[in-house]
Amino acid sequence: MQAFKISLVVTLLIVSVLFTAAQGIPVNKYGLQVVKTLKQYDQTTSGDNNMRMIELKSTMPNLVYELRYASLDNFMKTRMYPSKTRETFMRMPAAKALACAQQKLNAMGYGFKIWDAYRPYSVTEKFWEMVKDERYVANPAKGSGHNRGIAVDLTIITLSDGKELDMGTGFDNFTDTAHHTFTKLSDLVLQNRKLLRQTMESCGFVAFESEWWHYSLPDPTRYFILDIPFKKLGK
């Protein structure tokens, strides 16, 4: 009973903080509050460092970035982020969870290559115009874990040479072959996917079943949706 009371108090405090932070943030056509300015961002993160976004290499300098949406090498075939984008961000708890997973891989001679982490909400809207399939693209009526700063698209690399482990498909492969339930793959590919999943889940992430590369923290609605440009967020 005492544990239940403590849990209830914590929940009520979280709700209270979110309610207070939400004041003055407009609602879009889907009924979602989207944080678009630094003033609104400061309002929603004030007093709670867990809500703040941090640049991933600031705590994990040996991460490798290949930010696909800042290039032409993505399913949209156009740059969705500015070409000079060299940073990517996650909320503090997500960054800490990723650091946990990175440390475990480093001990085995592996590391991470990051394809995407934080994604402005307006980009998700453009994705949905192209691919209206929630197995592969977030519905803007709900928002994405990427928009909330708690999702990451990544793969494992060998630290000695930077080569990616064979995962059976590339990034943003919109076929059943990319699903976790697809098993008509070589033993090596299945082992590599298992290593990625077990490592991420052991540090608190949840797998997305139709994309072997996508992981996020649970309870996404605890975090506001953001539509702040990378350059401004970096400040």
DRENDO-86975 format. One line per field, with one value per atom (N, C-alpha, C): residue number from 1; atom name; x, y, z. Coordinates in steps of 0.1 Angstrom, whole numbers, plus 5000, padded with zeros to 4 digits. Atoms other than C-alpha are relative to their C-alpha. Example, Ala and Ser with C-alpha at 12.3 -4.5 7.8 and 13.67 -1.06 7.14 Angstrom:
resi = 1|1|1|2|2|2
name = N|CA|C|N|CA|C
xx = 5009|5123|5009|4991|5137|4992
yy = 4988|4955|5012|4989|4989|5011
zz = 5000|5078|5000|5000|5071|5008
//
This chain:
resi = 1|1|1|2|2|2|3|3|3|4|4|4|5|5|5|6|6|6|7|7|7|8|8|8|9|9|9|10|10|10|11|11|11|12|12|12|13|13|13|14|14|14|15|15|15|16|16|16|17|17|17|18|18|18|19|19|19|20|20|20|21|21|21|22|22|22|23|23|23|24|24|24|25|25|25|26|26|26|27|27|27|28|28|28|29|29|29|30|30|30|31|31|31|32|32|32|33|33|33|34|34|34|35|35|35|36|36|36|37|37|37|38|38|38|39|39|39|40|40|40|41|41|41|42|42|42|43|43|43|44|44|44|45|45|45|46|46|46|47|47|47|48|48|48|49|49|49|50|50|50|51|51|51|52|52|52|53|53|53|54|54|54|55|55|55|56|56|56|57|57|57|58|58|58|59|59|59|60|60|60|61|61|61|62|62|62|63|63|63|64|64|64|65|65|65|66|66|66|67|67|67|68|68|68|69|69|69|70|70|70|71|71|71|72|72|72|73|73|73|74|74|74|75|75|75|76|76|76|77|77|77|78|78|78|79|79|79|80|80|80|81|81|81|82|82|82|83|83|83|84|84|84|85|85|85|86|86|86|87|87|87|88|88|88|89|89|89|90|90|90|91|91|91|92|92|92|93|93|93|94|94|94|95|95|95|96|96|96|97|97|97|98|98|98|99|99|99|100|100|100|101|101|101|102|102|102|103|103|103|104|104|104|105|105|105|106|106|106|107|107|107|108|108|108|109|109|109|110|110|110|111|111|111|112|112|112|113|113|113|114|114|114|115|115|115|116|116|116|117|117|117|118|118|118|119|119|119|120|120|120|121|121|121|122|122|122|123|123|123|124|124|124|125|125|125|126|126|126|127|127|127|128|128|128|129|129|129|130|130|130|131|131|131|132|132|132|133|133|133|134|134|134|135|135|135|136|136|136|137|137|137|138|138|138|139|139|139|140|140|140|141|141|141|142|142|142|143|143|143|144|144|144|145|145|145|146|146|146|147|147|147|148|148|148|149|149|149|150|150|150|151|151|151|152|152|152|153|153|153|154|154|154|155|155|155|156|156|156|157|157|157|158|158|158|159|159|159|160|160|160|161|161|161|162|162|162|163|163|163|164|164|164|165|165|165|166|166|166|167|167|167|168|168|168|169|169|169|170|170|170|171|171|171|172|172|172|173|173|173|174|174|174|175|175|175|176|176|176|177|177|177|178|178|178|179|179|179|180|180|180|181|181|181|182|182|182|183|183|183|184|184|184|185|185|185|186|186|186|187|187|187|188|188|188|189|189|189|190|190|190|191|191|191|192|192|192|193|193|193|194|194|194|195|195|195|196|196|196|197|197|197|198|198|198|199|199|199|200|200|200|201|201|201|202|202|202|203|203|203|204|204|204|205|205|205|206|206|206|207|207|207|208|208|208|209|209|209|210|210|210|211|211|211|212|212|212|213|213|213|214|214|214|215|215|215|216|216|216|217|217|217|218|218|218|219|219|219|220|220|220|221|221|221|222|222|222|223|223|223|224|224|224|225|225|225|226|226|226|227|227|227|228|228|228|229|229|229|230|230|230|231|231|231|232|232|232|233|233|233|234|234|234|235|235|235
name = N|CA|C|N|CA|C|N|CA|C|N|CA|C|N|CA|C|N|CA|C|N|CA|C|N|CA|C|N|CA|C|N|CA|C|N|CA|C|N|CA|C|N|CA|C|N|CA|C|N|CA|C|N|CA|C|N|CA|C|N|CA|C|N|CA|C|N|CA|C|N|CA|C|N|CA|C|N|CA|C|N|CA|C|N|CA|C|N|CA|C|N|CA|C|N|CA|C|N|CA|C|N|CA|C|N|CA|C|N|CA|C|N|CA|C|N|CA|C|N|CA|C|N|CA|C|N|CA|C|N|CA|C|N|CA|C|N|CA|C|N|CA|C|N|CA|C|N|CA|C|N|CA|C|N|CA|C|N|CA|C|N|CA|C|N|CA|C|N|CA|C|N|CA|C|N|CA|C|N|CA|C|N|CA|C|N|CA|C|N|CA|C|N|CA|C|N|CA|C|N|CA|C|N|CA|C|N|CA|C|N|CA|C|N|CA|C|N|CA|C|N|CA|C|N|CA|C|N|CA|C|N|CA|C|N|CA|C|N|CA|C|N|CA|C|N|CA|C|N|CA|C|N|CA|C|N|CA|C|N|CA|C|N|CA|C|N|CA|C|N|CA|C|N|CA|C|N|CA|C|N|CA|C|N|CA|C|N|CA|C|N|CA|C|N|CA|C|N|CA|C|N|CA|C|N|CA|C|N|CA|C|N|CA|C|N|CA|C|N|CA|C|N|CA|C|N|CA|C|N|CA|C|N|CA|C|N|CA|C|N|CA|C|N|CA|C|N|CA|C|N|CA|C|N|CA|C|N|CA|C|N|CA|C|N|CA|C|N|CA|C|N|CA|C|N|CA|C|N|CA|C|N|CA|C|N|CA|C|N|CA|C|N|CA|C|N|CA|C|N|CA|C|N|CA|C|N|CA|C|N|CA|C|N|CA|C|N|CA|C|N|CA|C|N|CA|C|N|CA|C|N|CA|C|N|CA|C|N|CA|C|N|CA|C|N|CA|C|N|CA|C|N|CA|C|N|CA|C|N|CA|C|N|CA|C|N|CA|C|N|CA|C|N|CA|C|N|CA|C|N|CA|C|N|CA|C|N|CA|C|N|CA|C|N|CA|C|N|CA|C|N|CA|C|N|CA|C|N|CA|C|N|CA|C|N|CA|C|N|CA|C|N|CA|C|N|CA|C|N|CA|C|N|CA|C|N|CA|C|N|CA|C|N|CA|C|N|CA|C|N|CA|C|N|CA|C|N|CA|C|N|CA|C|N|CA|C|N|CA|C|N|CA|C|N|CA|C|N|CA|C|N|CA|C|N|CA|C|N|CA|C|N|CA|C|N|CA|C|N|CA|C|N|CA|C|N|CA|C|N|CA|C|N|CA|C|N|CA|C|N|CA|C|N|CA|C|N|CA|C|N|CA|C|N|CA|C|N|CA|C|N|CA|C|N|CA|C|N|CA|C|N|CA|C|N|CA|C|N|CA|C|N|CA|C|N|CA|C|N|CA|C|N|CA|C|N|CA|C|N|CA|C|N|CA|C|N|CA|C|N|CA|C|N|CA|C|N|CA|C|N|CA|C|N|CA|C|N|CA|C|N|CA|C|N|CA|C|N|CA|C|N|CA|C|N|CA|C|N|CA|C|N|CA|C|N|CA|C|N|CA|C|N|CA|C|N|CA|C|N|CA|C|N|CA|C|N|CA|C|N|CA|C|N|CA|C|N|CA|C|N|CA|C|N|CA|C|N|CA|C|N|CA|C|N|CA|C|N|CA|C|N|CA|C|N|CA|C|N|CA|C|N|CA|C|N|CA|C|N|CA|C|N|CA|C|N|CA|C|N|CA|C
xx = 5008|5000|5009|4991|5028|5007|4994|5045|4991|5011|5012|4999|5001|5009|5011|4988|5044|4999|5001|5038|4990|5010|5006|5004|4995|5022|5010|4991|5050|4993|5008|5025|4993|5007|5005|5009|4990|5037|5003|4996|5046|4989|5011|5011|4999|5000|5012|5011|4989|5046|4997|5004|5034|4989|5011|5002|5005|4995|5020|5009|4991|5046|4992|5008|5019|4993|5008|5003|5006|4996|5004|5006|4995|5016|4989|5011|4993|4997|5004|4974|4999|5001|4978|4987|5013|4951|4997|5002|4956|4997|5003|4950|5013|4988|4987|5007|4991|5009|5014|4987|5040|5009|4990|5070|5008|4993|5083|5010|4991|5103|5009|4991|5132|4994|5007|5110|4991|5008|5085|5008|4991|5113|5005|4995|5127|4988|5012|5092|4997|5004|5087|5012|4989|5122|5005|4995|5126|4997|5001|5133|5001|5000|5136|5011|4990|5169|4997|5004|5154|4993|5007|5134|5009|4991|5164|5006|4994|5179|5015|4986|5216|5006|4993|5240|5007|4996|5249|5015|4986|5286|5006|4995|5289|5003|4997|5288|5005|4995|5297|5008|4992|5325|5004|4997|5332|4989|5011|5298|5004|4998|5299|4986|5012|5273|5000|5003|5259|4986|5013|5229|4994|5005|5210|4991|5009|5184|5006|4993|5210|5007|4994|5221|4989|5009|5204|4998|5000|5209|4989|5011|5175|4987|5012|5140|4993|5006|5129|5007|4991|5158|5002|4997|5162|5004|4995|5178|4988|5010|5153|5005|4993|5178|5010|4990|5202|5013|4988|5233|5011|4989|5256|4997|5004|5238|5011|4989|5266|4997|5003|5248|4986|5013|5219|4998|5003|5201|4990|5010|5181|4997|5003|5164|5011|4990|5187|4998|5001|5172|5004|4997|5175|5015|4985|5211|5007|4994|5220|4998|5002|5204|5008|4991|5223|5014|4987|5255|5002|4999|5248|5002|4998|5244|5013|4987|5274|5012|4989|5296|5000|5000|5285|5006|4995|5293|5015|4985|5327|5008|4993|5337|5002|4998|5333|5006|4993|5351|4990|5010|5319|4996|5006|5302|4988|5013|5272|5003|5002|5266|4986|5014|5237|4996|5006|5215|4991|5009|5190|4996|5005|5178|4989|5011|5159|4996|5005|5137|4989|5010|5117|4986|5014|5079|4996|5004|5076|5006|4994|5099|4991|5009|5076|4987|5011|5047|5003|4996|5066|5002|4999|5074|4987|5014|5037|4994|5006|5028|5005|4994|5051|4996|5003|5045|4990|5011|5012|4999|5000|5021|5007|4995|5026|5010|4990|5048|5014|4988|5075|5002|4999|5066|4989|5009|5050|4989|5012|5015|5001|4999|5017|4988|5011|4984|5003|4995|5003|5013|4986|5038|5009|4990|5070|5009|4990|5094|5012|4989|5120|4997|5004|5100|5001|5000|5099|5014|4986|5137|5003|4997|5135|5002|4998|5140|5013|4988|5171|5000|4998|5179|5015|4985|5213|5003|4995|5234|5013|4988|5265|5012|4988|5300|5011|4987|5334|5009|4992|5355|5013|4987|5387|5001|5001|5376|4988|5012|5343|4989|5009|5325|4987|5013|5288|4999|5003|5278|4988|5010|5256|4986|5014|5219|4990|5009|5204|4994|5005|5191|5007|4995|5201|4990|5009|5185|4988|5012|5149|4996|5004|5142|4985|5014|5104|4994|5004|5100|4999|5001|5092|5014|4986|5129|5006|4995|5135|4994|5008|5110|5008|4994|5122|4995|5006|5099|5004|4995|5115|5013|4989|5138|5007|4994|5147|5013|4988|5181|5012|4989|5216|5002|4997|5227|5007|4992|5252|4991|5009|5225|4991|5008|5202|5007|4991|5230|5002|4997|5238|4988|5013|5202|4997|5003|5199|5010|4990|5231|4995|5005|5216|4988|5013|5182|5003|4997|5195|5008|4992|5220|4991|5009|5194|4990|5010|5167|5005|4994|5191|5002|4998|5195|4987|5013|5158|4993|5006|5150|4990|5010|5120|5002|4998|5123|4987|5011|5101|4999|5000|5090|5002|4998|5090|5013|4987|5124|5011|4990|5154|5009|4991|5173|4994|5007|5147|4997|5003|5146|4996|5005|5129|4997|5004|5121|4985|5015|5087|4994|5007|5061|5002|4996|5065|4992|5009|5036|5006|4994|5058|5008|4991|5078|4992|5006|5066|5006|4996|5067|5008|4992|5094|5000|4998|5097|5009|4990|5128|5012|4988|5156|5012|4987|5189|5009|4991|5208|4996|5005|5186|5001|4999|5185|5014|4986|5223|5005|4996|5224|4996
yy = 4988|5000|5013|4988|5024|5003|4999|5017|5006|4994|5024|5015|4986|5057|5008|4993|5067|5001|5000|5057|5010|4991|5077|5014|4986|5108|5004|4997|5106|5002|4998|5102|5013|4987|5132|5011|4989|5153|5001|4999|5144|5006|4994|5152|5015|4986|5185|5008|4994|5194|5002|4999|5186|5010|4991|5205|5015|4986|5236|5004|4997|5234|5002|4999|5230|5013|4987|5264|5009|4990|5287|4993|5006|5261|4996|5003|5260|4986|5014|5229|5000|5000|5219|4993|5005|5205|4985|5013|5170|5000|4999|5183|4998|5002|5180|5013|4989|5205|4998|5001|5211|5012|4990|5230|5005|4995|5253|5011|4989|5280|4996|5003|5280|5005|4995|5300|4989|5011|5271|4988|5011|5246|5002|4997|5263|4999|5001|5264|4986|5014|5227|4992|5007|5218|5006|4992|5243|4991|5008|5225|4985|5014|5191|4996|5003|5181|4988|5012|5148|5004|4996|5168|5007|4992|5186|4991|5007|5176|5002|4999|5169|4994|5005|5164|4987|5013|5128|4998|5002|5131|5008|4993|5154|4991|5010|5123|4987|5012|5096|5004|4994|5111|4989|5010|5077|4995|5004|5075|5004|4996|5076|5005|4994|5098|4998|5000|5092|5004|4994|5115|5000|5002|5102|5011|4990|5129|5014|4988|5156|4997|5003|5139|4996|5005|5126|4985|5015|5090|4996|5004|5084|4997|5004|5072|5011|4988|5107|5006|4996|5112|5016|4986|5148|5003|4996|5166|5004|4996|5167|5009|4991|5184|5008|4993|5211|4992|5008|5197|5001|4998|5211|4995|5006|5192|4991|5008|5177|4995|5004|5172|4993|5006|5151|4999|4998|5151|4989|5008|5130|5006|4996|5137|4993|5005|5131|4986|5015|5097|4991|5008|5084|5000|4999|5097|4991|5008|5080|4985|5014|5047|4996|5003|5049|4999|5001|5055|4987|5013|5024|4989|5010|5004|5001|4997|5020|4994|5005|5011|4984|5015|4974|4995|5004|4972|5003|4997|4990|4989|5010|4963|4987|5011|4938|5004|4995|4959|5006|4995|4973|5014|4987|5007|5002|4996|5025|5010|4990|5043|5005|4993|5068|5005|4995|5074|5011|4990|5095|4999|4999|5106|5010|4990|5138|5004|4997|5146|5011|4990|5179|4994|5004|5173|5003|4996|5191|4990|5010|5165|4987|5012|5137|5002|4997|5155|4997|5002|5154|4985|5015|5117|4994|5006|5109|5003|4997|5127|4990|5010|5102|4986|5014|5070|5000|5000|5067|4985|5014|5034|5001|4998|5034|4989|5010|5003|5006|4994|5026|5015|4986|5062|5004|4996|5079|5008|4992|5093|5013|4988|5130|5003|4999|5127|4995|5005|5109|5005|4996|5122|4988|5011|5102|5001|5000|5091|5009|4991|5109|5015|4987|5141|5004|4999|5136|4999|5001|5130|4988|5012|5095|4988|5011|5074|5002|5000|5065|4989|5010|5047|4998|5002|5030|4986|5013|5000|4998|5003|4983|5000|5000|4989|4993|5005|4973|5012|4989|4998|5001|5000|4987|5006|4996|4995|5008|4992|5012|4993|5008|4985|4997|5004|4979|4984|5014|4944|4998|5004|4926|4998|5001|4932|4995|5006|4917|5010|4990|4950|5013|4987|4986|5008|4991|5015|5004|4996|5025|4990|5010|4992|4997|5002|4991|4987|5013|4954|4991|5010|4924|4996|5005|4915|5008|4992|4944|4998|5003|4931|4991|5009|4915|4986|5013|4886|4992|5007|4878|4992|5008|4849|4992|5007|4837|5008|4993|4852|4991|5008|4838|5000|5000|4828|5012|4989|4856|5013|4988|4883|4999|5002|4868|5003|4998|4869|5015|4986|4905|5008|4993|4916|4997|5004|4897|5008|4992|4915|5014|4986|4949|5001|5000|4941|4998|5003|4926|5011|4989|4954|5012|4988|4981|4998|5003|4964|4999|5002|4957|5014|4987|4995|5008|4994|5003|5004|4996|5008|4989|5009|4992|4999|5002|4977|5003|4998|4987|4988|5013|4955|4999|5000|4965|5006|4994|4982|4995|5005|4964|5011|4989|4997|5010|4989|5017|4995|5003|5018|5013|4988|5042|4997|5002|5047|4998|5001|5037|5013|4989|5061|5013|4988|5086|5013|4988|5109|5009|4992|5121|5011|4991|5141|5008|4991|5171|4997|5001|5169|5013|4988|5193|5002|4997|5211|5012|4990|5231|4996|5003|5234|4996|5005|5216|5012|4989|5249|5007|4993|5265|4991|5009|5234|4999|5001|5233|5012|4989|5267|4998
zz = 5000|5000|5000|4999|5009|4986|5014|4975|4990|5009|4957|5002|4997|4975|4995|5005|4966|4985|5015|4929|4996|5003|4929|5001|4998|4943|4989|5011|4917|4987|5012|4889|5000|4999|4901|4998|5001|4903|4985|5014|4867|4992|5007|4855|5003|4996|4874|4993|5007|4859|4985|5014|4824|4997|5002|4828|5001|4999|4840|4988|5011|4813|4987|5013|4786|4998|5001|4793|4990|5011|4763|4988|5012|4738|4991|5009|4708|4996|5005|4696|4985|5014|4660|4995|5005|4637|5005|4995|4652|5015|4985|4688|5008|4993|4696|5003|4997|4714|4994|5006|4694|5004|4996|4708|4988|5012|4681|5002|4997|4698|5012|4988|4723|5013|4988|4747|5005|4996|4747|5005|4996|4749|5015|4986|4780|5010|4991|4795|5003|4997|4791|5006|4994|4804|5013|4988|4832|5013|4987|4865|4999|5002|4850|4989|5010|4834|4991|5008|4822|4987|5012|4797|4990|5009|4782|4989|5011|4749|5000|5000|4747|4987|5012|4717|5004|4995|4718|5001|4999|4711|5012|4988|4741|5011|4989|4763|4994|5007|4737|4988|5011|4716|4989|5010|4699|4991|5009|4682|4986|5015|4644|4995|5006|4627|4985|5014|4592|4999|4999|4593|4986|5013|4563|4994|5004|4562|4997|5004|4558|4987|5013|4526|4990|5010|4494|5001|4999|4505|5010|4992|4520|4991|5008|4509|4994|5006|4502|4988|5011|4478|5000|4998|4491|5014|4987|4520|5009|4991|4549|5011|4991|4572|4992|5007|4563|4998|5004|4545|5010|4990|4572|5014|4987|4600|5005|4995|4621|5015|4987|4654|5000|4998|4667|5015|4986|4700|5005|4993|4725|5014|4986|4758|5010|4991|4788|5003|4997|4798|4989|5012|4763|4997|5002|4759|5010|4990|4792|4997|5004|4780|4988|5012|4747|5005|4995|4766|5007|4994|4786|4990|5011|4754|4993|5007|4738|5008|4991|4768|5000|5001|4766|4987|5013|4729|5000|5000|4734|5007|4993|4758|4992|5009|4730|4987|5012|4704|4989|5009|4689|5004|4996|4688|4991|5007|4672|4989|5010|4640|5000|4998|4643|4986|5013|4612|5003|4997|4630|5015|4986|4665|5000|5000|4671|4985|5013|4641|5002|4999|4638|4995|5003|4637|4985|5014|4603|4990|5009|4587|5001|4999|4600|4992|5009|4583|4986|5014|4550|4997|5002|4555|4998|5001|4560|4986|5014|4527|4990|5010|4509|5003|4996|4529|5011|4990|4547|5005|4995|4564|5014|4986|4602|5004|4997|4600|4998|5004|4586|5002|4999|4590|5011|4989|4621|4994|5003|4617|5008|4993|4625|5009|4991|4642|5014|4987|4670|5003|4997|4666|5001|5001|4666|5013|4989|4693|4996|5005|4671|5003|4997|4675|5015|4985|4713|5005|4996|4714|5008|4993|4727|4991|5009|4696|4992|5007|4676|4989|5011|4643|4999|4999|4645|4996|5002|4637|5008|4993|4652|4990|5008|4638|5008|4994|4645|5002|4997|4663|4992|5007|4646|4986|5014|4611|4996|5003|4613|4992|5009|4593|5007|4995|4598|5001|5000|4610|4990|5010|4585|5007|4994|4595|4990|5010|4563|4991|5008|4550|5004|4996|4549|5008|4993|4567|4992|5007|4558|4989|5009|4541|5003|4996|4539|4994|5004|4534|5012|4989|4556|5005|4996|4556|5011|4989|4580|5013|4987|4606|5009|4991|4637|4999|5001|4631|4987|5012|4597|5003|4996|4602|4989|5011|4567|4996|5001|4571|5005|4996|4577|5015|4985|4612|5005|4996|4612|5001|5000|4604|5013|4988|4631|5013|4988|4656|5002|4999|4648|5004|4996|4651|5015|4986|4684|5009|4992|4697|5002|5000|4688|5010|4993|4703|5015|4986|4735|5007|4994|4741|5003|4998|4736|5011|4990|4756|5014|4987|4785|5006|4995|4788|5000|4999|4787|4988|5012|4751|4996|5005|4733|4985|5014|4698|4993|5009|4669|4990|5006|4654|4984|5014|4617|4995|5004|4617|5010|4991|4632|5005|4996|4635|5009|4993|4654|5015|4985|4693|5006|4993|4717|5014|4986|4754|5000|4998|4767|5005|4995|4778|4992|5008|4749|5004|4998|4760|5012|4990|4789|4995|5007|4764|4990|5010|4743|4986|5014|4705|4997|5003|4692|4985|5014|4659|5000|4999|4666|4991|5009|4639|5008|4993|4648|5004|4996|4647|5012|4988|4673|5012|4988|4695|5005|4997|4694|5009|4992|4711|5015
//
